Amino acid sequence: MMKVEVLYFANFKDITGKDREVLELNENTLIGLTSKLFRKYEPIKNLIWDDRIKGLKKNISLVINDQIVQDKEKEQLVLADGDKISFLLPFSGG
């Protein structure tokens, strides 16, 4: 069992009612984290997940420990105990 901290911004904060949360994961992958998030906050799935490709939508930025993840296969990422993770929606102009 490991713990990660998820930081919530914008729509994520609206859905969760929180700006951060520590989650315990049984599986140390991004899929393990997203599965837990989707069970707890179902609307988050519509924001970040693309069922056709079984992965994060291409316009979603993933940040781990203040570093933007550039990997094409983000879903296969292995997380470490204590990681801080956030999902960022695309910025819109205006």
Order of alpha helices (4+ residues) and beta strands (2+ residues): beta-alpha-beta-alpha-alpha-beta-beta-beta-beta-beta
